[in-house]
Amino acid sequence: MKLADNKATLSFSNGAPSVEMPVYQGNIGPDVIDIRKLYAQTGMFTYDPGFLSTAACQSAITYIDGDKGELLYRGYPIEQLAKNCNFLETCYLLLYGELPNEAQKAEFEDTVTKHTMVNEQMQFFLRGFRRDAHPMAVLTGLVGGMSAFYHDSTDITNPEHRNIAAIRLIAKMPTLVAMAYKYGMGQPYMYPKNDLSYAGNFMRMMFGNPCEEYQVNPVVERALDRIFILHADHEQNASTSTVRLCGSSGTNPFAAISAGVACLWGPAHGGANEACLNMLEGIQANGGIAKVGEFMEQVKDKTSGVKLMGFGHRVYKNYDPRAKLMQETCNEILAELGLENDPLFALAKKLEKIALEDDYFVQRKLYPNVDFYSGIVQRAIGIPVNLFTGIFALARTVGWIAQLNEQMADPEYKIGRPRQLYTGSVARDVKPIAQR
């Protein structure tokens, strides 16, 4: 960290002495005030629900400027990576800090491809779940359970163990997601094939069957690869912070990533695209495209309780840069699969048009976000709505691991221990039960 020339001064109106605190500068983005000694100096904590103004770590992986609508992986704009690189190149970048050259790319892709199979006992693990279990419930168990199969890579303090676990998790997540899907469908599992791409292999494991050879559609393959790239990392979000906090205790990498999967399941986070499709299906069931205008009026009415899912973003106060790329992919997929006139997709387009033109939504910068378009693309591909968050977890795994590795290699890292503002009862005595 680079120490700034200026310092911050905290003063008190009760006459207590002022406190000076160091200020550190990032390469880009806001400076930070170092409050690590605040409690020792003042006996007070800061109060920041949601940690919206607190930098809990220093990181060189991902940078977001929400006002500009900018997202960088290791300094590279997401737009350039999505157009010029595949997902495994992006994984290499996030893990090791630089884009691979041709030899490094070939070696990395070969290593990941050759570790896509999972232990055969995993299928017996699956049998303990109900067939109608939510895929995220299944994935949370499967990912955490990997630590029971790979004892040679569970020491989170060992860089080599973390690297082995990283390769295993990146390689095996598509297999686990596909197995969770096949199990719910009652279909036989498909083993991975080493001559297919990462996205192509996943498509075959999802939609193929042993009775015939599966043909990978290159347009769909590229769309899925782009979804993976756009969701690979997103700075210190809820699930990434969960992985870091979980990992800070020294637990194994598989347990930490499993915690991230569980956090991602929430509808306010990874479940947003699932919630978006559920919203569209709800509108369709209640009158379809003819009722879109009425629905949007209900959204404007704060007393209606109706929410517009897939629009606006907590971080981006401008257009989500990932949404522009996903919109292009969405149009390509609908054209390729002949779904331009599908009722649900026509409904989504109408919703998008109103949100981009209506002053109410424009003034509040409620632009369509990446979840809106990725949900439409995944539905078009044939991925069921309840598996959308599983696809997100598959893609985000590399970001979680990169963040976890960075934390464990940081000499300043400590076990997470947030503080609180206590508002409960003061100390009191327990009375005999007859006197209560």
Phi, psi and omega in degrees: 000146181258121181285129179283161179289327182268162176236162175260141179241126178256119180246158184235142181279353181269007178092356177295150182296146178292158181234131175264138181230140180295153174240133179245148182250137170271172177295321171217162179094179184296149170287166178234144175266125182279108182252018184301331181260009185301313182296317180296326183274330188235343185075016182236156173252167168271158180239115186212076180304131182080357180055037184287341180237020184240126173268109184274352182201170167252139185215145179246017188267299187230142178231134178236132168243100185295328180290324180271348185069046185242135177225122181240133168258114180052033178095347181270129178299139182301327180298319182289321179295318182294331183267335188244352184229160173262178186296318183292329172297319178294321176300314180301315179300311182295322182285317191246356172096342180223154174291144182284151168279183185300316181294316180295320179298313181296318181293317181295314180297322179294318180296313179297314182301322183278002178240022183280339178287152177244161178304137182301334180294342180299328180291332176285327175301317180300326184295346177284348180266150171296152180295332182262016178296145177295134181306329180288329175295319179294314182296321178303317179290317183295316182294315177297324181291343180299333180295340178278347181255333186240073184293343184276003182218041183250002178270101186292342180276352181262114182303323180292319177299317180296322180291318178297316179297323179299311180299315181298315182293314179299317183289320190267344180301315177300323179295317180293318179297316179296321178295319178299320178293310182298322180298315179295330180275347183075022181258156179293146177290149176251127176287149178293157177240130186284350181265006179254160176288171180302310180289320180297321178297318179297317179301316181295317180294332179281310193248354179278168173216159185293349186278341183207161180283133181272132179257120181280124175279117185297330179291316178293320179301315180291323179297317180293320178298321179292321176302317180298316181298314185292339181253007188296323177202157179205046175063212189270063178279183186300312183288322178295318177297325177296315179299315179297315181295317178297314181293334182295341179279351181092010179293168184285158183302324182293320178294320180296317180291324177299322177297322177296319178300315181298318179294321182297335183300334185298141182296339178279353183237254184289339180278007184295321181288330174294317178297325179295313179293324177297323177297313180298318180293327177294317178296318180298319181290339183253027175127348174069213190298333179292341183256005182298315180300317178296320179297316182293329175292323177294324178299320181293333181277106185295342180273353185282334183079003180274129182246145176265107182271146177088007180231141183078162181208142182298326183266312185278118175260010174230191180292129177301117184300331178290330182294321180299317180292320182289330176296317176301313181297321179301313180296321179296316182293315181298321178291317181297321185264003177067036185250016183301331184258010177299133185305318182290323179287324175296322177297316180298319179296321179294318178299315179299316182299315180296316183295329181276345184247332183287128183304324181304314183279324180295315181297327180269004178055042178271067179282156174299136178256181186298329181295325181299311183282321182295326177297318179295316180298314182295321178296320179297322180292333181113008179281127181293151185303320184287357177257356182305315183291331175296321176295320177300315180297320178303312182290320186283345182308316182295322177296317178302315182294317179299317179294319179296315179298318180298317180298313184292337178271354181278119181297343180268000186292142177223160175299136181294136178209077179300154178258179183215162168257107185283126181236016180274194181292148172285173182302136180211160183269147175280123178269151173305149187302330180291341183259002183276000000 
